[in-house]
C-alpha cells in the first residue's frame, strides 16, 4: 500500500476530474489524502479520501473569500490582462501558500506521490525542496508550446507546414518573451520568496511534471505534435460517475417525442444567460424541437422568465448529463472541457461559443475534430445559432464524427489507466515513457 496526496486548486473543473482516480486508488488499497478548498470536503470524503483543508492560502472555492479589491481590479482589465491577472493572483500567489501548507503536512505524513491538477504549482515546488515525485493531470487542452501549434489561448488550429511552423515559432516567442514575460518574472520572484532558485520557465511549462502527465482526453481530440513530451499519456476523459439518485422533472417524457432535442448550457462559471442561453432560446423559439436549458446555478428569476416566454423550452437549475445526453441531438456550450467530453462520450455533436479562459482552445478543437461548429464568439447572435443548429441537423457528418469520437472514448477507462500509470511510477521512480 502506498500513500498518495491529491492537490487541486479549489475550482470544480479541477477537482471533479480527479474523483474517480481517488476512488480507484482507495479501492486498490492505497491511502489517499486530498488538499483543496472547503467547499469540496463532503464530495471528496465520499471517495474515502481524507480531506485536508487550505490553511495559509486563499480558498476561492467560496467566492466570498476573494477580496473585493481583486474582483474590482480584474473587472477593469482587458481579456489578456485578466488571463495574466488570474495566473498571478490565483495560481502563482496560491503556490506560495500551498508550499507552506504541504511542507507542514509532509512532516506529519509520509507521501509517495503527489497528484495535482496542471495549474497547481505547489507540487512542483515541494519536489524542488526535496519532496515526493509529482504527477500532473490535464483538465484542459494541452497548453504546452510546440513547433506544430500556436500559443495556448489564441484558438488557432495546428499546422506542421513550413510557413505554419514559422507562424508558430514567431507567436510562441512573442508570447513567451514579450506578452507573457512578466509571468515568468513573477514565478521567479515567487520562488525566491520560498528559498528556491529562480527559473525562467513559462507558467505552463512549470506545470508539466517531469515524471508523468495524465491528459484527460483521447488522441483524436488533441492536436498532433511531433515534439510531444514523452511523459504525456492520454488516459481518456475524466468522466463523472453516475449520480446516486435522480428524480426526473415532470416534463421528462417529452424527450421521447419524435423531434430534435437541443441542450444548451453555460456551465458553472460564466452563467449570465444573455451570453448563450437567451440567444439560443430566441434563435429556436417557435421551432418544432425541444430546447433543454440547465442554468448551472440557483436562479429562480431566470427560470421563471424562460418558462413564461419560451414555449418549446424546458429549464432546470441542474440535470445530470448522464441522464440527459442520451436523449440529446445537439449540445450548445461555451466550451467547458469536462462538459464537452461528456457530450462526445455520448456521441452528441456540439455548437461551441466561448472566448474566455481556456475556451477558445477547446472550441477550436471541436471544429478541428469535425464534431461540431465553433461560432468563435462568446456572445453569438440568434441567427448564428439557428444556422448552426440547422447545419448540424441537416448534415449527418457531425453526428458521424461525434459517434467515432464516442467509440474512441469508450476504449479508455481514465481512472483505471491513471492508477495503473501511478502504480508503475511507484515501482520505477522515474519518467514514464510512451
Buried (B, 14 or more C-beta within 10 A) or exposed (E): EBBBBBBBBBBBBBBBBBBBBBBBBBEBEBBBBBBBBBBBBEBBEEBEBBBBEBEBBBBBBEEEBBEEEBEEBBEEEEEEEBBBBBBBBBBBBBBBBBBBBBBEBBEEEEBBBBBBBBBBBBBBBBBBEEBBBBBBBBBBBBBBBBBBBBBBBEBBEBBBEEEBBEBBEEBBEEBBEEBBBEBBEBBBEBBEEBEBEEEEBBBBBBBBBBBBBBBBBBEBBBBEBEEBBEBBBBBBBBBBEEEEEEEEEEEBEBBEEEBBBBBBBBBBBBBEBEBBBBBBBBBBBEBEBBBBBBBBBEBEEBBEBBEEEBEBBBBBBEBBBBBBBEBBBBBBBBBBBBBBBBBBBBBBBBBBBBBBBBBBBBBBBBBBBBBBBBBBBBEBEBEBBBBBBEEBBEEEEBBBBBBBBBEBBEEBBBBBBBBBBBBEBBEEEEBBEE
